[in-house]
Amino acid sequence: MTLSSTAERTTTARPGLGLAGLARRSEAVLLPIGALLVGFALFSLFLLVQGKSPTDFFALVYRAGFGTAFSWENTLSRTAPLLLAALCVALPARLGLVVIGGEGAIVLGGVGAGYAGVLLSGTSAFIALPIMLLIAMGIGALWIGAVGALRHYRGVNETIASLLMAYIAIALMNHLVEGPLRDPASLNKPSTAPLDEALRVGNVPGWDVHWGLAFGVIACLLMWVLIEKTTWGFAAQIAGGNARAAQVQGLPVGKLIIGFAALGGALAGLAGFFEVAAVHGSANGSLASGYGYTGILIAFLARHNPLAIIPVAVLLAGFEASSGLVQRRMDLPDATVLVLQGFVFVAILMSETLYGRFKIFTPERWRSA
Amino acid sequence: MTAIGVETLGMTMRFGAFTALDNCSIKIAPGSFHALLGENGAGKSTLVKCMMGFYQATAGQMLVDGREARITDPKAAHARGLGMVYQHFTLVPSLTVAENLVISREDVPNVIDWRAERLELQAFMAGMPFQLPLDQPVRTLAAGEKQKLEILKQLYLGRRFLILDEPTSVLTPDEADEVLSHMRRLCQEGAISVLMITHKFREVTAYADEVSVLRRGKLVGGGKVADLSHDDMAALMMGDAQLARPADRSGTRGAPVLELDGIRAVDRTGLKDIEVDGLRVHAGEIVGVAGISGNGQSELMEILTGQRPCQSGEIRVNGRAYTASRTEAQSHNIRFLPEEPLFNACAPRMSVSDNIGFRSFDTDGGFWLSRRKMRARAETLVRQFKVKTTTIDAPISALSGGNVQRAVLARELSGEVDLLIISNPCFGLDFSAVSEIRARIMTARNEGAAVLIMSEDLDEIMELTDRVLVMSEGRVTYEATTAEADIASIGHHMGGHA
């Protein structure tokens, strides 16, 4: 079995203590921030070429994403699915897998939850919601777990497989909500039947943000604990760091690969559940809104660290929240934010090659002058 | 087309302080089939790389057709009619035989007139001792045919002195015989001269006119193949057996710990089988597996570590069936030291502390990982085994080869060891690291561990082991106690001739 070199980089040495530890820690923080700034700079050039002001743009993003209580609410409700979608990339990355098809698990998880909600219409929310949630997570786990199984048993490249399976998932969703599962009353936008009011997930008390955010943050914390504090997480790190060494140690590499992929898929499915039960009220084409793809960028910016995913997801959600305002005020297409994401992504991928190149971050090289 | 003769005079190649090739003079007469014999690392590859201009020899000269030739790079060698066929194929699988031949030329025009090229190729093929279908894609050819195409390519390019680097290692015995007999005929016809690197005595006797034997970079003998027996060749290859004194041994041999019966598996090339039957390793003894690399030793290691599935057979440890799971390895105290530890036993980017923790992080059976305990253990072991590292938090890839091996030994040799399985433990290490590592292995044996060691270094095997086996063509072909082992017959079996 071979692992791609990018993937091997995701399993790194622990930073340790003292000045040397601080130097190693800084590398993992400063390099992504540097890449983010390079991405911003390139994007500014892109704006200048079109005669638009980069300062206006970033000021507008600040106002629309983070400036007011209302914009924070908008940003945070977009953060919820992004947190879960990013975990769907970060967990398999621990095993050296680059899974970029979380969108598929979100979409199918959402359809599963929406249809289950229709069938359970009239049931108590205490029974129906957990069932919907588990169905969404189960479908997500099967979808991405299959990617892991294809990789382990058949040697199929997980990056391509997950991306192509995301297209299949979207096509499947369109087929289902426009065909067998369609509510005849949904005319302009084919959807499943709307959920009962009782089966809608509400907001966190005192906030104007739905429960998905709380679940997302808790999922990030739990996954961090799993990866950093448990023997399973350490076994996964070994398998991701060198599959051959893990095999010689007798570790169940296949189970770890499939298990972590399925866990990531379950969390992406959970994002689909919240999109249906808290945002749209039914399963429809809005499920495929690109959260899965933005999640890839977030996971890479966060160096696949579940704790770092939280602030990065908030930042990217703010950018997405501002796209409408940018379109209206600056006369730019709303895809402009995608262009920004693209620049940042290219910068972050290039920054991967810089790890270990800067002497200040690598204490091993301090002594040799 | 007539063969050319090549001669080296006092060829010497040093890499830093290491002399890979020492004052080596060999002469290959025009039209002769010359074999170059030697163990792994004897300097055979270095010699031919100097001849082909891949290396610039530190000292020495080369004569081509009796005149001095300065070969500065492979192009210069090609210009003088020297060509090399490598151990592995250098063909483009998706292109046809004809296309592969044409693109190998240096003077291919920008627009190729395929009709004219085909006519030329047909004429060329007709004059060759063996033919290949011009329009067949190379990926559909069998290994033997690919090797023939490699040779045809050299002839097509007008090379009249061919170096063959273990040309039969990827071929079945029948294919090997066919290819080599064609080469021999071409030599007899005076079309080419051949210098063939090989480990196999049988091929030398059957096809070569003359042989040169290298040992530790020096030409130690050779001459007409007709005048030499296999025993003579083995003796030359092994030297006069100035073996290191075996280290101090103590303790007695106990019950069998590792037992392999009727094991069958496919080898890495998928062409040959590995068959190991009745292999026993007892407590308190070191069993060595000698052999030229590529004869099934690495596959045996993979079978024992659970990386290679067996078609049949049984592995038992302490009398119980063994499936290479982590719990079995932990309950039987089985430890592995694979070769090239950084690539086979470590996660290079994880820290020294983490790497040392690989074996024991879950021994309490717990769910929670104790970083504090892992670090404390790593600190102690790094001190005990004298691993030189700035801190235990440095990535293990920042360490030197000897220190990586020490860190892995620290991990695998701490605590109770009942079975130790090792592959080439000292490959690429300096003398001090080597003696220390061998001493640790001997200590484990004296404390009652059963040790199985696979090594390409015969001296290492003779120094360390109590019993020696020789693996050849995927089978154990020789077994003796090391004290009674006869160096000539070991060499004999390593050369694949029983």
Interface residues (C-beta under 8 A of the other chain):
Chain A: E8 R9 T11 T12 A13 R14 P15 G16 L17 G18 A20 G21 R24 E228 K229 T230 T231 W232 G233 F234 A235 Q237 I238 G240 G241 N242 R244 A245 Q247 V248 Q249 G250 L251 P252 T362 P363 E364 R367
Chain B: T305 G306 Q307 A324 S325 R326 T327 E328 A329 Q330 F336 P338 F343 N344 A345 C346 A347 P348 R349 M350 S351 S353 D354 G357 F358 R359 F361 D362 G366 F367 W368 L369 R371 T390 T391 I392 D393 A394 P395 I396 A398
